[in-house]
Amino acid sequence: MKNIYLIILSFICFYSHSQFESIEGEQRWEVLGSKKDGSVFLKLRGSNFYKLSFKNYQFSDNKTIKSIELNLFDLDIANLYNFFLNSFDLTESRKSSFKVDKYEFQVLKNGDFIRVSIKLANSNENIGWMPLSIRDLNNLFGKY
């Protein structure tokens, strides 16, 4: 009887170990930064693939999380961050935009916040928008 229990225990240990090995090969996302409203900026480890998930304020009754995927280099990320940061120096009535990958980010300053509208660059389709303060921007890009 002890031998049967030992064999069953061996199979359980062997199969549970093989399950752990298969999980290790999956893609791993690294969190670069996040905002209090649930928005998060992620990077796929070992690649230039990024994901921005943000709370979409496009519809006042339906604030859903929207995600966009970006294929960027580190220089592109630095340029996008600098574009947002420099947008806080805009005058109230001026709008500015920045194209990166397949998206266009349009910014309009509103007091201490900027309104970031995200559109598809080739079709001008509106994806959504989110507000950012300087603190939100730094938290989202991990610039603490």
Disulfide bonds with the S-S distance in Angstrom:
none
